[in-house]
Amino acid sequence: MPQTVCSGTMFTTPSGFSPHLACAEPEEEEEAPQEGPGPGACLADGPPITSASLDTLIHNLVPTADYYPEKAYVFTFLLSARLFIPPPELLSRLCELCIKQQQLDQSPLDTAKVRKFGPKILQLLTEWTETFPSDFRDEKMVGHFKDIIHRIAPCDEAYWKTLNQVLQKLSQRLALIGQGEERRGEVSLNASSISDKLVAFKTKPPPIQKDMLSICNDPYTLAQQLTHVELEHLRHIGPEEFVQAFVQKDPLDGTQPCFSDQKKKTSNLEAYVRWFNRLCYLVATEICMPAKKKQRAQVIEFFIDVARECFNIGNFNSLMAIISGMNMSPVSRLKKTWGKAKTAKFFILEHQMDPTGNFYNYRTALRGAAHRSRTANSNRERIVIPFFSLLIKDIYFLNEGCANRLPNGHVNFEKFVELARQVGEFMTWKQVECPFEEDRAILHYLHTAPIFSEDGLYLASYESESPENQVEKDRWKALRSNVLGKT
């Protein structure tokens, strides 16, 4: 059925998430020294960090002439730190530590020392702009970035050039993000249009509205175009949106995260959920719209084949949207139509996406697709598009099941390592370039074709196959009056 971003009724524990992840109260532990990063600062070397104070974690992010944090640590901390400190404040503190440790406020500068430190701070800031570009929509972020580079630039003119290159690439990324948001805003307006009154066309052949089969009658081609839409949405979802979607008040320190009221920071994630819902309703509309039983059965068989091709491609999100649309009550009640359709393949697909055992069958198929992706020689084999609502629920329950802070006040870093693992896997999948050629006519139809509302679907369903009981008869009469203006 259609999704919402934070509903917790359908889905349970995370993909690959061990229910035995330590979320209970740990023993009190010694805090790492503040003078320099200890061995626990690196996730790849020595014992991994399980918890530490926020100050220690920030300290471990700061590069020096002889130290650079592991890439996994940088991603994990930049992803999770926003739950405790706004990104501009984090960057400000990082720069202050760099200035103090490297004596960048002294004159003259130690040129040899700065030349060892300079490339490392540039690398860290470059990683930040590439992985979390939306953070730099805040002018304070860019100001801190420029300030620290201005301090080291006198030691090497190349730092100016690198700064300009990074800022130019950042500007391009932010422009693309803005363009994507505008396009999805236009699509959402189109997607909200409904065609309830077109139910009347059932008595006015030929149809006054195009249908999917007139646009595309090849299941594999439609599955390819759905994959285009999915990857386009994935491409614009930043990793920080997974954290910001579930920001809640920290019960231990009583503080409210700084960005809890900034809904726009999860706009891409929410647009993707709206796309799933649109596809559900589009499938249901296409099935309920034809006047003749034979045509409706043909549409059902077509979408079963499309769903199967989505499964073969690794596009699990479109697969589940199609199955959800076909399982909506206005569609499932069309018993005569289903009786005329060949549905054996549909039951196989339903089995693959069965929620039993915490979606065990789906998770098995997803692991298979992920393994294929890791060993692939072509973009076609690299495609993995997870069932997005379940991924969101997994992260939601990880967030709900483990505290952000431990009773000793430390950040529960073990939780955020698991969060980063799941989000990092998604980041790998979303970077795959779609190998299929675009069909603009099909894509336009997918985004703009009118769809029935829930009432419109029920009315179309009753118009196709008469109500079976008094409750349905009463509803049919009410719908005809409200939607069609009939008595």
Summary of the structure (lengths in Angstrom):
residues: 487
radius of gyration: 26.5
end to end distance: 31.4
largest distance: 89.7
contacts: 1552
relative contact order: 0.14
helix: 65%
strand: 1%
